[in-house]
Amino acid sequence: MSAWHKPWGAPSAEEVRAIFQDEKAEGLPLEQRERLWAGAFAQLGIDYDHPTTNITPVRAVSA
């Protein structure tokens, strides 16, 4: 069966926009916002696997 014949299984743009624009996230540190967003997506049954925090430390390159 073609993927085009299957119903849309992801959240709508409105649902995702509401998660990222949630007023509860305003003023929170970045790590806590990520947790809030991950929890909101988990309630929809979606694994939030695109963190915006840099999980790999940046290495300074010396000349």
VOMARTOR-886428 format. One line per field, with one value per atom (N, C-alpha, C, O): atom name; residue number from 1; x negated, y negated, z; residue in three letters. Coordinates in pm, 1 decimal, decimal comma. Layout:
N
atom: [CA:...]
nr: [NUM:...]
xx: [X:...]
yy: [Y:...]
zz: [Z:...]
rest: [ALA:...]
END
This chain:
63
atom: [N:CA:C:O:N:CA:C:O:N:CA:C:O:N:CA:C:O:N:CA:C:O:N:CA:C:O:N:CA:C:O:N:CA:C:O:N:CA:C:O:N:CA:C:O:N:CA:C:O:N:CA:C:O:N:CA:C:O:N:CA:C:O:N:CA:C:O:N:CA:C:O:N:CA:C:O:N:CA:C:O:N:CA:C:O:N:CA:C:O:N:CA:C:O:N:CA:C:O:N:CA:C:O:N:CA:C:O:N:CA:C:O:N:CA:C:O:N:CA:C:O:N:CA:C:O:N:CA:C:O:N:CA:C:O:N:CA:C:O:N:CA:C:O:N:CA:C:O:N:CA:C:O:N:CA:C:O:N:CA:C:O:N:CA:C:O:N:CA:C:O:N:CA:C:O:N:CA:C:O:N:CA:C:O:N:CA:C:O:N:CA:C:O:N:CA:C:O:N:CA:C:O:N:CA:C:O:N:CA:C:O:N:CA:C:O:N:CA:C:O:N:CA:C:O:N:CA:C:O:N:CA:C:O:N:CA:C:O:N:CA:C:O:N:CA:C:O:N:CA:C:O:N:CA:C:O:N:CA:C:O:N:CA:C:O:N:CA:C:O:N:CA:C:O:N:CA:C:O:N:CA:C:O]
nr: [1:1:1:1:2:2:2:2:3:3:3:3:4:4:4:4:5:5:5:5:6:6:6:6:7:7:7:7:8:8:8:8:9:9:9:9:10:10:10:10:11:11:11:11:12:12:12:12:13:13:13:13:14:14:14:14:15:15:15:15:16:16:16:16:17:17:17:17:18:18:18:18:19:19:19:19:20:20:20:20:21:21:21:21:22:22:22:22:23:23:23:23:24:24:24:24:25:25:25:25:26:26:26:26:27:27:27:27:28:28:28:28:29:29:29:29:30:30:30:30:31:31:31:31:32:32:32:32:33:33:33:33:34:34:34:34:35:35:35:35:36:36:36:36:37:37:37:37:38:38:38:38:39:39:39:39:40:40:40:40:41:41:41:41:42:42:42:42:43:43:43:43:44:44:44:44:45:45:45:45:46:46:46:46:47:47:47:47:48:48:48:48:49:49:49:49:50:50:50:50:51:51:51:51:52:52:52:52:53:53:53:53:54:54:54:54:55:55:55:55:56:56:56:56:57:57:57:57:58:58:58:58:59:59:59:59:60:60:60:60:61:61:61:61:62:62:62:62:63:63:63:63]
xx: [-84,5:0,0:-88,6:-186,8:-53,9:-127,8:-110,9:-4,7:-216,4:-209,9:-105,9:-54,1:-75,2:23,2:165,0:254,5:186,7:320,6:344,5:456,9:241,5:255,0:295,6:257,1:373,6:408,3:286,2:191,3:289,8:180,5:170,4:268,6:52,1:35,6:-36,3:-48,6:-83,3:-159,3:-65,4:45,2:-110,7:-26,9:-15,5:-100,7:91,1:112,1:15,9:-45,8:4,6:-80,9:-31,9:-112,1:99,0:155,1:115,1:82,3:118,1:79,4:-67,1:-101,5:-152,5:-295,7:-323,9:-402,6:-260,5:-278,7:-237,2:-304,5:-127,0:-79,7:-180,7:-197,3:-247,7:-348,6:-465,4:-507,7:-517,3:-634,5:-602,9:-693,3:-477,5:-440,5:-370,1:-308,1:-379,5:-315,3:-372,0:-493,5:-283,7:-326,9:-401,5:-479,9:-377,4:-448,0:-598,2:-677,2:-638,0:-779,4:-853,5:-976,4:-780,8:-845,2:-922,6:-870,7:-1043,9:-1126,5:-1196,6:-1278,5:-1166,8:-1235,2:-1373,5:-1392,9:-1469,5:-1598,6:-1577,5:-1480,4:-1668,2:-1654,2:-1631,2:-1547,5:-1704,0:-1689,8:-1549,5:-1494,1:-1492,0:-1357,1:-1252,0:-1150,8:-1276,3:-1184,7:-1184,4:-1079,3:-1305,1:-1315,7:-1235,7:-1165,6:-1245,6:-1171,3:-1020,4:-943,8:-979,0:-837,3:-787,2:-682,3:-863,0:-824,2:-822,3:-729,8:-923,7:-929,5:-808,5:-750,8:-769,7:-652,4:-524,0:-437,2:-511,9:-392,5:-383,5:-274,9:-495,5:-494,9:-466,7:-398,3:-518,6:-493,9:-345,0:-293,7:-275,5:-130,9:-57,6:51,2:-116,7:-58,4:-105,4:-63,6:-193,2:-246,5:-361,4:-388,3:-430,7:-540,2:-670,1:-675,6:-774,2:-906,3:-972,6:-998,7:-999,6:-1064,2:-1213,8:-1281,9:-1264,8:-1405,7:-1486,9:-1591,0:-1439,9:-1511,9:-1540,9:-1489,1:-1623,8:-1651,0:-1724,2:-1803,6:-1695,6:-1762,2:-1887,0:-1965,6:-1905,2:-2025,1:-2142,4:-2125,9:-2258,5:-2379,3:-2425,6:-2477,2:-2407,2:-2444,0:-2590,8:-2641,9:-2657,9:-2800,2:-2875,9:-2852,3:-2967,2:-3039,5:-3119,9:-3173,3:-3126,4:-3202,6:-3349,4:-3382,9:-3433,2:-3576,1:-3642,7:-3620,7:-3723,0:-3797,9:-3917,8:-3989,6:-3937,5:-4049,4:-4160,6:-4142,0:-4274,3:-4386,4:-4482,9:-4507,0:-4536,7:-4627,7:-4768,3:-4857,2]
yy: [118,3:0,0:-124,0:-131,7:-217,2:-342,4:-425,5:-425,4:-495,7:-582,7:-692,2:-744,6:-727,0:-832,4:-787,5:-870,8:-656,4:-604,7:-584,9:-555,9:-600,2:-583,2:-715,9:-822,6:-708,8:-835,2:-898,3:-829,0:-1030,6:-1105,2:-1063,3:-1072,6:-1016,9:-967,1:-1060,7:-1031,8:-1170,8:-1266,5:-1375,9:-1392,8:-1449,8:-1560,2:-1669,5:-1683,4:-1745,7:-1854,7:-1969,1:-1975,0:-2058,5:-2175,7:-2259,0:-2316,4:-2265,4:-2342,0:-2281,2:-2353,4:-2146,8:-2080,0:-2105,3:-2134,7:-2093,9:-2114,6:-2260,4:-2288,4:-2352,2:-2494,6:-2526,2:-2603,4:-2467,2:-2489,9:-2439,3:-2500,2:-2329,0:-2275,9:-2373,1:-2406,4:-2418,3:-2504,6:-2647,9:-2720,5:-2688,7:-2823,5:-2825,0:-2924,8:-2715,2:-2705,5:-2811,3:-2823,2:-2887,1:-2995,0:-2942,4:-3015,3:-2815,9:-2757,7:-2748,2:-2744,6:-2744,0:-2730,3:-2863,0:-2865,3:-2972,3:-3103,8:-3124,7:-3100,5:-3168,6:-3197,8:-3077,8:-3093,0:-2958,1:-2839,7:-2827,8:-2870,2:-2770,4:-2741,4:-2642,6:-2567,0:-2644,3:-2561,5:-2413,9:-2349,9:-2359,1:-2217,3:-2185,5:-2080,3:-2275,4:-2252,7:-2268,3:-2198,3:-2360,3:-2372,0:-2243,9:-2196,0:-2188,0:-2062,1:-1952,6:-1875,7:-1945,1:-1843,2:-1865,5:-1770,2:-1991,1:-2022,9:-1980,4:-1917,2:-2015,6:-1977,5:-1825,9:-1771,2:-1758,1:-1611,8:-1549,1:-1453,6:-1602,0:-1549,6:-1572,1:-1485,0:-1688,8:-1719,2:-1626,7:-1579,0:-1600,8:-1508,2:-1366,0:-1290,8:-1327,9:-1193,6:-1172,4:-1062,3:-1277,1:-1266,0:-1239,3:-1181,8:-1280,8:-1253,7:-1119,6:-1078,9:-1050,8:-922,8:-936,9:-845,4:-1051,0:-1078,9:-1090,8:-1156,8:-1027,0:-1038,3:-1165,7:-1179,8:-1258,1:-1385,6:-1360,0:-1365,8:-1331,7:-1295,4:-1401,5:-1371,1:-1525,0:-1633,5:-1745,6:-1856,2:-1717,8:-1823,7:-1940,4:-1923,0:-2058,6:-2177,1:-2211,0:-2296,8:-2142,5:-2168,1:-2095,4:-1988,9:-2152,0:-2090,9:-1983,2:-2014,1:-1856,2:-1747,3:-1708,6:-1630,6:-1761,7:-1735,6:-1864,5:-1966,2:-1860,6:-1985,3:-2033,5:-1954,2:-2162,0:-2221,7:-2225,9:-2268,3:-2182,0:-2179,5:-2300,7:-2331,0:-2368,3:-2481,2:-2428,4:-2339,8:-2483,1:-2443,4:-2546,9:-2665,8:-2499,7:-2593,5:-2579,8:-2469,7:-2690,0:-2691,6:-2657,3:-2654,3]
zz: [0,0:0,0:0,0:73,9:-80,7:-90,7:36,1:98,4:72,7:190,4:172,5:271,1:50,3:23,7:54,3:68,5:64,7:92,6:241,9:283,1:322,4:466,9:530,4:482,5:638,3:705,3:771,0:807,8:785,4:846,9:992,9:1066,5:1036,2:1171,4:1265,1:1384,1:1214,7:1296,6:1347,3:1296,0:1448,3:1495,9:1390,2:1302,4:1401,2:1305,5:1334,8:1441,2:1239,4:1258,1:1376,1:1449,8:1393,8:1505,3:1639,6:1733,7:1648,1:1773,0:1806,0:1920,5:1706,1:1727,4:1762,7:1853,1:1692,6:1721,0:1864,3:1932,5:1910,5:2046,9:2149,9:2255,6:2119,7:2211,7:2223,6:2334,3:2110,5:2113,4:2158,3:2199,7:2150,6:2192,5:2327,9:2364,8:2401,6:2532,8:2627,1:2642,6:2689,4:2778,5:2900,8:2961,6:2937,2:3052,5:3026,6:3121,0:2900,4:2866,2:2870,8:2878,5:2866,2:2866,5:2996,0:3105,0:2983,6:3100,3:3159,1:3249,7:3110,1:3161,0:3097,0:2983,1:3169,6:3106,2:2991,2:2990,2:2895,7:2775,3:2806,7:2743,2:2903,4:2934,6:2985,8:2953,7:3065,0:3116,0:3006,4:3006,5:2913,2:2798,8:2717,4:2674,9:2696,0:2621,6:2690,5:2624,6:2822,3:2896,8:2884,5:2870,0:2890,3:2875,7:2738,2:2726,1:2635,1:2499,3:2482,4:2422,4:2534,8:2523,4:2591,5:2539,5:2707,6:2777,9:2699,7:2695,6:2637,8:2558,3:2437,9:2404,7:2372,4:2259,3:2305,7:2236,2:2422,9:2476,5:2501,3:2481,3:2544,5:2565,3:2434,1:2434,0:2323,8:2191,9:2135,9:2027,5:2211,2:2164,3:2067,8:1990,0:2071,1:1978,1:2055,9:2159,7:2005,4:2066,1:2015,8:1896,3:2107,2:2071,1:2065,7:2168,1:1947,5:1933,1:1859,8:1801,6:1862,6:1796,6:1895,4:1880,5:1996,7:2094,9:2030,1:1937,6:2080,6:2028,4:2107,7:2067,7:2221,6:2300,2:2237,5:2177,9:2250,7:2196,9:2294,0:2401,5:2256,3:2346,6:2333,2:2413,6:2234,1:2216,8:2245,0:2179,8:2342,3:2371,8:2250,9:2173,3:2238,1:2129,0:2171,8:2282,4:2083,5:2113,0:2049,6:1932,3:2127,3:2074,1:1996,1:2042,3:1879,9:1796,7:1814,7:1788,8:1858,8:1876,5:1760,3:1710,7:1718,4:1602,8:1642,1:1557,0]
rest: [MET:MET:MET:MET:SER:SER:SER:SER:ALA:ALA:ALA:ALA:TRP:TRP:TRP:TRP:HIS:HIS:HIS:HIS:LYS:LYS:LYS:LYS:PRO:PRO:PRO:PRO:TRP:TRP:TRP:TRP:GLY:GLY:GLY:GLY:ALA:ALA:ALA:ALA:PRO:PRO:PRO:PRO:SER:SER:SER:SER:ALA:ALA:ALA:ALA:GLU:GLU:GLU:GLU:GLU:GLU:GLU:GLU:VAL:VAL:VAL:VAL:ARG:ARG:ARG:ARG:ALA:ALA:ALA:ALA:ILE:ILE:ILE:ILE:PHE:PHE:PHE:PHE:GLN:GLN:GLN:GLN:ASP:ASP:ASP:ASP:GLU:GLU:GLU:GLU:LYS:LYS:LYS:LYS:ALA:ALA:ALA:ALA:GLU:GLU:GLU:GLU:GLY:GLY:GLY:GLY:LEU:LEU:LEU:LEU:PRO:PRO:PRO:PRO:LEU:LEU:LEU:LEU:GLU:GLU:GLU:GLU:GLN:GLN:GLN:GLN:ARG:ARG:ARG:ARG:GLU:GLU:GLU:GLU:ARG:ARG:ARG:ARG:LEU:LEU:LEU:LEU:TRP:TRP:TRP:TRP:ALA:ALA:ALA:ALA:GLY:GLY:GLY:GLY:ALA:ALA:ALA:ALA:PHE:PHE:PHE:PHE:ALA:ALA:ALA:ALA:GLN:GLN:GLN:GLN:LEU:LEU:LEU:LEU:GLY:GLY:GLY:GLY:ILE:ILE:ILE:ILE:ASP:ASP:ASP:ASP:TYR:TYR:TYR:TYR:ASP:ASP:ASP:ASP:HIS:HIS:HIS:HIS:PRO:PRO:PRO:PRO:THR:THR:THR:THR:THR:THR:THR:THR:ASN:ASN:ASN:ASN:ILE:ILE:ILE:ILE:THR:THR:THR:THR:PRO:PRO:PRO:PRO:VAL:VAL:VAL:VAL:ARG:ARG:ARG:ARG:ALA:ALA:ALA:ALA:VAL:VAL:VAL:VAL:SER:SER:SER:SER:ALA:ALA:ALA:ALA]
END
